[in-house]
Amino acid sequence: MAQHAGRRRRAGATAAAGLVVLLAAAVVVLRGSSTPGRTVGKQPPIPPAAAPSPSPSARLPVADDLLDRTQVRRLAASRRWTVTSGAGLSNGCQERRSADPRGHAALVRTFRAAGNPARSAMQTVEVSRSVSQAHRAYRTTLGWYAGCRAARVQLLDAYRVDRIGDEAQVLVLRRSVRPAGLLSVALARTGSVVTSTVGTTVGASSLRVRRVVATLEVAVRNLCTRSVAGRCAGRAAFHAVPPPPAGRGEEAGILAVVDLPPVGRVGRRWVGTRPAPTQTDPSVSTCDRADLRAAGAIRTRSRTYLVPGAGLPDRFGLAEAYGVFRSSKAAGGFLSSVRTDLATCAKRDASTEVGRERRSTSARADASQWLLTTKVSSTRKVRFRVGFVRVGRSVAQLRFAPTPGADVSESVFASLLDRAGDRLRELH
């Protein structure tokens, strides 16, 4: 307890710096009555006074409950961190200042690390008026990042975190505009309190998720002494999971805009059409002759993705279609026929060259991709990246038409195919 109190005293020195109080609504009403007069006859004994209930303001987190500059060093232990001034909203994903505008209170503290690469962090704590409202605030905050609408921001990984609060998750995103780098989003709810810590590392291509989880663990422990908190934090465990639903404007089962990788130096944002039942499949190539409906799919959806305003040729774009079959066996049979068609394409179409198949098979998914090069004139060739992934009784197919300076690598396309498989799991 002495150590805990010591930390509180040290944090108090910087409590004002870098702290923004966004909302405070704690009202206490005390009522009572007293009738002066003379005691006549024998009166019943006066019961002992009940202990006063703590006021709402006494139950709410305060500045000393936020991370301090020593605790945030878990994100980068070799760096010296300082508390800075700022109100957040700098990463482009957070859509409002508060996830629960009707809550009791919201606090923000920002940090910056000395040295290179540039690193910063922002912790937000929001207190709702009930556990159910806090759960909604948690889902709102998660949705801001899981469906981030900022240009050239891609959701890379998601992790479920156990034994921290009542619910917790970590997301990793890549930002490809200056200052380019990685965002780590550590989010937890304990009772009616939601805390999030967003870390930014400029120029990074990877980060240690364990350090992000350790910082989240401390953030929740700091809040545990408040009566509005719920479960505290034990020894945290985390593991990779499919991404959360991308939320507003997106549809389950099909790639979201936040799933799409940057292409070359294109600085504008991907835009997807509204998913619709597949009529003419936009993802079919000249080789695979894949027709989901003709193959027996009982439900189909398709979508096209473009980058408007980027000055790219009309042929540039990504198309996806998926089909749900009556059984896993039927879906597997469809994928087998596609592989056969692509393997024998050169015999039917001498103008198209099919690259080697890159195949990935596991208990979770079965996927393949190819690079197709088609000769359209004596002096011009065009390329397509084509991929299929099966999850259970669903199959998704992707076709990407790159242009010079706006392409992705084979490994990046493979990752996109994996994400299409993650989205298919939302259907089951």
C-alpha positions as CSV (number, residue, x, y, z in Angstrom):
1,M,0.0,0.0,0.0
2,A,2.9,2.4,0.8
3,Q,4.3,1.7,-2.7
4,H,0.9,2.4,-4.2
5,A,0.5,5.6,-2.3
6,G,4.0,6.7,-3.3
7,R,3.2,6.2,-6.9
8,R,0.1,8.4,-6.4
9,R,2.2,11.2,-4.8
10,R,4.7,11.0,-7.7
11,A,1.9,11.1,-10.3
12,G,0.3,14.0,-8.5
13,A,3.2,16.2,-9.5
14,T,2.2,15.8,-13.2
15,A,-1.5,15.4,-12.7
16,A,-2.3,18.7,-14.3
17,A,0.1,18.4,-17.2
18,G,-1.2,16.6,-20.3
19,L,-4.6,16.0,-18.7
20,V,-7.8,17.1,-20.4
21,V,-11.1,16.8,-18.6
22,L,-13.7,16.2,-21.3
23,L,-16.8,15.8,-19.3
24,A,-17.7,15.8,-15.6
25,A,-21.2,15.3,-14.4
26,A,-21.3,14.3,-10.7
27,V,-24.2,15.7,-8.7
28,V,-24.8,15.1,-5.0
29,V,-28.1,16.1,-3.3
30,L,-28.3,15.8,0.4
31,R,-31.7,16.0,2.1
32,G,-32.8,15.9,5.7
33,S,-35.0,17.6,8.3
34,S,-34.8,18.6,11.9
35,T,-37.6,19.6,14.2
36,P,-36.5,21.4,17.3
37,G,-38.5,20.8,20.4
38,R,-38.6,19.4,23.9
39,T,-38.4,15.7,24.7
40,V,-41.5,14.5,26.5
41,G,-41.7,11.1,28.1
42,K,-39.6,8.1,27.2
43,Q,-38.2,8.1,23.7
44,P,-36.9,5.1,21.8
45,P,-33.2,4.9,21.6
46,I,-31.6,6.8,18.7
47,P,-30.0,4.4,16.2
48,P,-26.4,5.0,15.3
49,A,-26.0,7.3,12.3
50,A,-25.5,5.4,9.0
51,A,-22.2,5.9,7.3
52,P,-22.7,8.4,4.5
53,S,-22.7,6.9,1.0
54,P,-19.8,8.0,-1.1
55,S,-20.7,10.7,-3.5
56,P,-20.5,10.0,-7.3
57,S,-17.4,12.3,-7.5
58,A,-15.6,10.2,-4.9
59,R,-16.2,7.0,-6.9
60,L,-14.9,8.3,-10.2
61,P,-11.4,8.0,-11.5
62,V,-9.2,11.0,-11.1
63,A,-5.9,12.1,-12.7
64,D,-3.8,10.0,-10.3
65,D,-5.6,6.9,-11.7
66,L,-4.2,7.4,-15.2
67,L,-0.9,5.9,-16.4
68,D,2.2,7.9,-15.3
69,R,5.4,8.4,-17.3
70,T,7.0,5.5,-15.5
71,Q,4.2,3.0,-16.2
72,V,3.9,4.0,-19.9
73,R,7.6,3.0,-20.3
74,R,6.4,-0.6,-20.8
75,L,5.7,0.4,-24.4
76,A,9.4,1.2,-24.9
77,A,11.5,0.6,-21.8
78,S,14.7,2.0,-23.2
79,R,13.1,5.4,-23.8
80,R,12.5,8.4,-21.5
81,W,8.8,9.3,-21.6
82,T,7.3,12.7,-20.7
83,V,3.7,13.9,-20.2
84,T,2.7,16.3,-22.9
85,S,-0.3,18.6,-23.5
86,G,-3.0,17.5,-26.0
87,A,-6.6,16.5,-26.3
88,G,-6.2,13.5,-28.6
89,L,-8.1,13.0,-31.9
90,S,-4.8,13.0,-33.7
91,N,-4.8,9.5,-35.3
92,G,-7.7,10.0,-37.7
93,C,-9.6,7.0,-36.5
94,Q,-11.4,8.4,-33.4
95,E,-14.6,9.9,-34.7
96,R,-15.7,11.8,-31.6
97,R,-14.1,13.2,-28.5
98,S,-16.0,10.8,-26.3
99,A,-17.5,7.4,-26.9
100,D,-20.1,8.0,-24.2
101,P,-21.1,11.7,-24.3
102,R,-23.6,11.2,-21.5
103,G,-21.1,9.5,-19.2
104,H,-20.0,10.7,-15.8
105,A,-16.5,11.8,-16.8
106,A,-13.7,11.4,-19.3
107,L,-10.0,11.9,-18.8
108,V,-7.1,12.0,-21.3
109,R,-3.3,12.0,-20.9
110,T,-0.8,12.1,-23.6
111,F,2.9,11.1,-23.6
112,R,5.9,11.4,-25.9
113,A,9.2,9.4,-25.8
114,A,12.6,11.0,-26.4
115,G,14.8,9.8,-29.3
116,N,14.1,7.9,-32.6
117,P,12.0,6.5,-33.9
118,A,9.4,8.9,-32.7
119,R,6.9,7.4,-30.3
120,S,3.8,8.8,-28.5
121,A,0.9,7.5,-26.6
122,M,-2.6,8.7,-25.5
123,Q,-4.6,7.2,-22.7
124,T,-8.4,7.9,-22.4
125,V,-10.5,6.9,-19.5
126,E,-14.3,7.2,-19.7
127,V,-16.8,6.5,-16.9
128,S,-20.4,5.7,-18.0
129,R,-23.5,5.8,-15.8
130,S,-24.0,2.0,-16.0
131,V,-22.3,-1.1,-17.0
132,S,-24.5,-1.5,-20.1
133,Q,-23.6,2.0,-21.2
134,A,-19.9,1.3,-20.7
135,H,-20.2,-1.8,-22.8
136,R,-21.6,0.3,-25.6
137,A,-18.8,2.8,-25.2
138,Y,-16.3,-0.1,-25.4
139,R,-17.9,-1.3,-28.6
140,T,-18.0,2.2,-30.0
141,T,-14.3,2.7,-29.3
142,L,-13.4,-0.7,-30.8
143,G,-15.5,0.2,-33.9
144,W,-13.6,3.4,-34.4
145,Y,-10.4,1.5,-35.0
146,A,-11.7,-1.8,-36.3
147,G,-13.4,0.2,-39.1
148,C,-11.0,3.2,-39.2
149,R,-11.9,5.5,-42.1
150,A,-8.7,7.5,-42.3
151,A,-6.8,7.3,-45.6
152,R,-4.2,4.7,-46.0
153,V,-4.8,3.1,-42.6
154,Q,-5.0,-0.7,-42.6
155,L,-6.0,-3.1,-39.8
156,L,-3.3,-5.7,-39.5
157,D,-3.9,-7.8,-36.5
158,A,-6.4,-8.3,-33.6
159,Y,-5.8,-10.0,-30.3
160,R,-8.2,-11.1,-27.6
161,V,-6.9,-10.4,-24.1
162,D,-8.0,-12.5,-21.2
163,R,-7.8,-11.8,-17.4
164,I,-7.8,-8.1,-17.8
165,G,-11.1,-6.4,-16.7
166,D,-14.4,-7.6,-18.0
167,E,-13.5,-7.4,-21.7
168,A,-10.3,-6.4,-23.4
169,Q,-8.7,-6.4,-26.9
170,V,-5.7,-5.1,-28.8
171,L,-5.6,-4.0,-32.4
172,V,-2.6,-3.2,-34.6
173,L,-3.0,-0.9,-37.5
174,R,-0.6,0.4,-40.1
175,R,-0.7,4.0,-41.3
176,S,1.0,4.7,-44.7
177,V,0.7,8.5,-44.7
178,R,3.2,10.8,-43.0
179,P,4.1,10.2,-40.3
180,A,3.9,6.6,-41.4
181,G,4.1,3.8,-38.9
182,L,2.1,1.5,-36.6
183,L,-0.7,2.2,-34.2
184,S,-1.4,-0.1,-31.2
185,V,-4.8,0.2,-29.6
186,A,-5.1,-1.4,-26.2
187,L,-8.8,-1.3,-25.0
188,A,-10.4,-2.7,-21.8
189,R,-13.6,-2.3,-19.8
190,T,-13.8,-2.9,-16.1
191,G,-17.3,-2.3,-14.7
192,S,-18.6,1.0,-16.0
193,V,-15.1,2.3,-16.8
194,V,-13.4,2.0,-20.3
195,T,-9.8,2.7,-20.8
196,S,-7.9,2.8,-24.1
197,T,-4.2,3.5,-24.8
198,V,-3.3,4.3,-28.4
199,G,0.5,4.0,-29.1
200,T,2.1,5.4,-32.2
201,T,5.5,4.4,-33.5
202,V,6.8,6.2,-36.6
203,G,8.6,4.2,-39.2
204,A,8.0,0.8,-37.4
205,S,7.1,-2.3,-39.3
206,S,6.5,-4.5,-36.3
207,L,5.9,-4.2,-32.5
208,R,5.8,-6.3,-29.4
209,V,2.2,-7.0,-28.5
210,R,3.3,-8.3,-25.1
211,R,4.4,-4.8,-24.2
212,V,1.1,-3.3,-25.3
213,V,-0.8,-5.9,-23.2
214,A,1.5,-5.2,-20.1
215,T,0.6,-1.5,-20.4
216,L,-3.1,-2.3,-20.6
217,E,-2.8,-4.5,-17.5
218,V,-1.3,-1.6,-15.4
219,A,-3.9,0.8,-16.8
220,V,-6.8,-1.4,-15.5
221,R,-5.1,-2.0,-12.1
222,N,-4.8,1.7,-11.6
223,L,-8.6,1.9,-11.8
224,C,-9.5,-1.1,-9.6
225,T,-9.7,0.9,-6.4
226,R,-12.7,2.8,-7.7
227,S,-16.1,1.5,-6.8
228,V,-17.3,2.0,-10.4
229,A,-14.7,-0.6,-11.6
230,G,-15.5,-4.3,-12.1
231,R,-13.0,-7.1,-12.5
232,C,-9.4,-6.1,-12.0
233,A,-6.3,-7.4,-13.9
234,G,-4.5,-10.7,-13.3
235,R,-1.7,-12.2,-15.3
236,A,-2.8,-11.4,-18.8
237,A,-2.9,-13.8,-21.7
238,F,-3.5,-12.9,-25.3
239,H,-3.9,-14.7,-28.6
240,A,-4.6,-13.7,-32.2
241,V,-8.2,-13.7,-33.3
242,P,-10.1,-12.6,-36.5
243,P,-10.7,-8.9,-36.6
244,P,-13.8,-7.4,-35.0
245,P,-16.7,-6.4,-37.3
246,A,-15.8,-3.2,-39.1
247,G,-19.1,-1.5,-38.2
248,R,-20.9,1.3,-39.9
249,G,-21.0,1.1,-43.7
250,E,-19.6,-2.4,-43.9
251,E,-21.2,-5.8,-44.2
252,A,-20.3,-9.1,-42.5
253,G,-18.7,-11.7,-44.7
254,I,-16.9,-9.5,-47.2
255,L,-13.7,-7.4,-47.1
256,A,-14.0,-4.0,-45.4
257,V,-12.1,-0.9,-46.6
258,V,-9.9,-1.0,-43.5
259,D,-8.7,-4.5,-44.6
260,L,-7.1,-3.2,-47.8
261,P,-3.4,-2.6,-48.1
262,P,-1.8,0.6,-49.5
263,V,-0.8,0.4,-53.2
264,G,2.4,2.1,-54.3
265,R,2.5,5.8,-53.5
266,V,-1.3,6.3,-53.9
267,G,-2.3,8.7,-51.1
268,R,-6.0,8.5,-51.4
269,R,-8.4,6.2,-49.6
270,W,-10.0,3.0,-50.9
271,V,-13.7,3.2,-51.4
272,G,-16.0,0.1,-51.8
273,T,-19.3,-0.2,-53.5
274,R,-22.3,-1.4,-51.6
275,P,-22.2,-5.3,-51.4
276,A,-24.9,-6.8,-53.6
277,P,-26.1,-10.2,-54.8
278,T,-23.8,-11.5,-57.5
279,Q,-25.2,-11.1,-61.0
280,T,-22.2,-10.8,-63.2
281,D,-19.2,-11.8,-61.0
282,P,-16.6,-8.9,-61.2
283,S,-13.9,-11.2,-59.8
284,V,-14.0,-13.8,-62.6
285,S,-10.9,-14.1,-64.8
286,T,-10.6,-15.4,-68.3
287,C,-9.0,-18.6,-66.9
288,D,-10.9,-19.8,-63.9
289,R,-14.4,-19.5,-65.5
290,A,-15.7,-19.6,-61.9
291,D,-19.5,-19.0,-61.6
292,L,-20.6,-19.3,-58.0
293,R,-24.3,-19.5,-58.8
294,A,-23.9,-22.0,-61.6
295,A,-21.7,-24.1,-59.2
296,G,-24.5,-24.3,-56.7
297,A,-24.0,-21.4,-54.2
298,I,-27.2,-20.7,-52.4
299,R,-26.1,-17.1,-51.4
300,T,-23.7,-14.8,-53.2
301,R,-22.4,-11.3,-52.6
302,S,-20.0,-9.2,-54.5
303,R,-18.2,-5.9,-54.2
304,T,-15.7,-3.7,-56.1
305,Y,-13.1,-1.4,-54.5
306,L,-11.5,1.6,-56.2
307,V,-9.4,4.6,-55.3
308,P,-11.3,7.7,-56.6
309,G,-9.4,10.8,-57.5
310,A,-6.0,9.1,-57.6
311,G,-5.6,9.4,-61.4
312,L,-5.3,5.7,-61.9
313,P,-6.2,3.9,-65.2
314,D,-9.8,2.6,-65.4
315,R,-8.7,-1.0,-65.3
316,F,-7.3,-0.6,-61.8
317,G,-9.3,-2.0,-58.9
318,L,-10.1,-5.0,-56.6
319,A,-13.2,-7.2,-56.9
320,E,-14.5,-9.8,-54.4
321,A,-17.3,-12.2,-54.6
322,Y,-18.3,-15.0,-52.2
323,G,-20.7,-17.8,-52.3
324,V,-22.2,-20.0,-49.5
325,F,-22.7,-23.6,-50.6
326,R,-25.0,-26.2,-49.0
327,S,-22.1,-28.1,-47.6
328,S,-18.3,-27.9,-47.1
329,K,-17.9,-30.8,-49.6
330,A,-19.7,-28.8,-52.3
331,A,-17.5,-25.7,-51.5
332,G,-14.4,-27.8,-51.7
333,G,-15.5,-29.3,-55.0
334,F,-15.9,-25.8,-56.4
335,L,-12.4,-24.8,-55.3
336,S,-10.9,-28.0,-56.8
337,S,-12.6,-27.2,-60.2
338,V,-11.1,-23.7,-60.1
339,R,-7.6,-25.1,-59.5
340,T,-8.0,-27.4,-62.5
341,D,-9.3,-24.6,-64.7
342,L,-6.3,-22.5,-63.9
343,A,-3.8,-25.3,-64.3
344,T,-5.1,-26.0,-67.8
345,C,-5.7,-22.4,-68.8
346,A,-2.7,-22.1,-71.2
347,K,-4.2,-24.9,-73.4
348,R,-7.4,-22.9,-73.8
349,D,-6.0,-19.4,-74.0
350,A,-2.5,-19.1,-75.6
351,S,-2.5,-15.3,-74.8
352,T,-2.5,-15.8,-71.0
353,E,0.4,-17.0,-68.9
354,V,-0.5,-18.5,-65.5
355,G,2.2,-18.2,-62.8
356,R,2.8,-20.9,-60.2
357,E,0.1,-21.6,-57.7
358,R,0.8,-20.4,-54.2
359,R,-1.3,-22.6,-51.9
360,S,-2.0,-22.4,-48.2
361,T,-4.0,-25.1,-46.4
362,S,-4.8,-25.4,-42.7
363,A,-7.6,-26.5,-40.4
364,R,-9.0,-23.0,-40.6
365,A,-8.9,-22.3,-44.4
366,D,-7.8,-23.5,-47.8
367,A,-6.5,-20.9,-50.2
368,S,-4.7,-20.5,-53.5
369,Q,-3.4,-17.5,-55.5
370,W,-2.0,-17.0,-59.0
371,L,-0.5,-14.2,-61.1
372,L,-2.0,-14.1,-64.6
373,T,-0.3,-12.2,-67.4
374,T,-2.4,-11.6,-70.6
375,K,-1.1,-10.3,-73.9
376,V,-3.6,-7.8,-75.2
377,S,-1.6,-6.6,-78.2
378,S,1.7,-7.2,-79.8
379,T,3.3,-4.6,-77.5
380,R,1.2,-4.6,-74.3
381,K,0.5,-7.0,-71.5
382,V,-1.7,-6.7,-68.4
383,R,-1.5,-8.5,-65.1
384,F,-4.1,-9.8,-62.7
385,R,-3.7,-11.3,-59.2
386,V,-6.4,-14.0,-58.6
387,G,-7.1,-15.8,-55.4
388,F,-9.6,-18.1,-53.8
389,V,-10.1,-19.0,-50.1
390,R,-12.6,-21.6,-48.6
391,V,-13.8,-21.5,-45.0
392,G,-16.2,-24.3,-44.2
393,R,-19.0,-24.1,-46.8
394,S,-18.1,-20.6,-48.0
395,V,-15.7,-19.6,-50.8
396,A,-14.4,-16.1,-51.5
397,Q,-12.6,-15.1,-54.7
398,L,-10.5,-12.0,-55.3
399,R,-9.2,-10.4,-58.5
400,F,-6.8,-7.5,-58.3
401,A,-6.0,-5.5,-61.4
402,P,-2.8,-3.5,-60.7
403,T,-1.2,-0.8,-62.8
404,P,2.4,0.4,-63.0
405,G,3.2,2.1,-59.7
406,A,0.1,0.8,-58.0
407,D,0.6,-2.9,-57.2
408,V,1.1,-5.2,-54.2
409,S,3.5,-8.0,-53.6
410,E,2.6,-11.7,-53.6
411,S,2.9,-11.9,-49.8
412,V,0.6,-8.8,-49.4
413,F,-2.0,-10.4,-51.6
414,A,-1.7,-13.6,-49.7
415,S,-2.4,-11.7,-46.5
416,L,-5.4,-10.0,-48.1
417,L,-6.7,-13.5,-49.1
418,D,-6.3,-14.6,-45.4
419,R,-8.3,-11.6,-44.3
420,A,-11.1,-12.5,-46.8
421,G,-11.1,-15.9,-45.0
422,D,-11.4,-14.1,-41.7
423,R,-14.4,-12.2,-43.0
424,L,-16.1,-15.4,-44.2
425,R,-16.0,-16.6,-40.6
426,E,-18.4,-13.8,-39.7
427,L,-21.1,-15.7,-41.7
428,H,-20.9,-18.9,-39.5
